[in-house]
């Protein structure tokens, strides 16, 4: 078994209201920053042991699908790195 860190980034799908991002975007624009788009996201780092990076990715994706993300309103990305 090898130790891995899986990083799961969960964000709202395009078209779903994101009040946190809207508020932050307005504040950044008031500070003089020009934005094309801004979306908020949650990031989870999961340390786990698995036979391979692919096995670690599959476990992290299952975690995202079952608990970390709501597939109706969220998209998610999984990155895996060996520790």
C-alpha positions in Angstrom: 0.0 0.0 0.0 1.1 3.5 -0.8 0.2 6.7 0.9 -1.7 9.3 -1.2 -3.3 12.7 -0.8 -6.5 13.1 -2.9 -7.6 16.7 -3.3 -11.3 17.0 -4.1 -12.4 20.5 -5.4 -16.2 21.0 -5.3 -17.8 23.9 -7.0 -21.3 24.9 -8.1 -22.3 24.1 -11.7 -22.5 27.1 -14.0 -26.0 28.5 -13.9 -26.5 27.7 -10.2 -26.7 30.8 -8.0 -23.5 31.4 -6.1 -24.2 34.3 -3.6 -20.7 34.0 -2.0 -19.0 34.4 -5.3 -21.3 37.3 -6.4 -20.6 39.2 -3.1 -16.8 38.6 -3.5 -16.8 39.6 -7.1 -18.6 42.9 -6.3 -16.1 43.7 -3.6 -13.1 42.9 -5.8 -14.6 45.2 -8.6 -15.0 48.0 -6.0 -11.3 47.5 -5.2 -10.5 48.1 -8.9 -10.0 44.5 -10.1 -11.6 43.6 -13.5 -13.2 40.1 -13.5 -14.6 38.0 -16.2 -16.1 35.4 -13.8 -15.7 34.2 -10.2 -17.0 31.0 -8.6 -16.5 29.8 -5.1 -15.2 26.3 -4.3 -14.6 24.0 -1.4 -11.4 21.9 -1.3 -11.0 18.7 0.7 -7.7 17.0 1.2 -8.0 13.3 2.0 -5.0 11.3 3.1 -5.4 7.6 2.3 -3.6 4.4 1.5 -4.2 2.5 -1.7 -2.7 0.0 -4.1 -2.2 2.6 -6.9 -2.9 6.2 -7.7 -5.9 5.1 -9.8 -7.3 3.2 -6.8 -6.9 6.3 -4.6 -8.6 8.4 -7.3 -11.6 5.9 -7.5 -12.0 6.0 -3.7 -11.9 9.8 -3.6 -14.4 10.0 -6.5 -16.7 7.7 -4.6 -16.4 10.0 -1.5 -17.2 13.0 -3.7 -20.3 11.3 -5.2 -21.6 10.0 -1.9 -21.0 12.9 0.4 -18.8 15.8 -0.6 -20.8 16.9 -3.7 -24.4 17.0 -4.7 -24.4 15.9 -8.3 -27.5 18.0 -9.0 -25.8 21.3 -8.3 -22.0 20.6 -8.0 -19.1 19.6 -10.3 -16.0 18.2 -8.7 -12.4 17.5 -9.7 -10.1 15.0 -8.1 -6.3 15.2 -8.1 -4.1 12.5 -6.5 -0.5 12.8 -5.4 1.8 10.3 -3.6 2.8 11.4 -0.1 
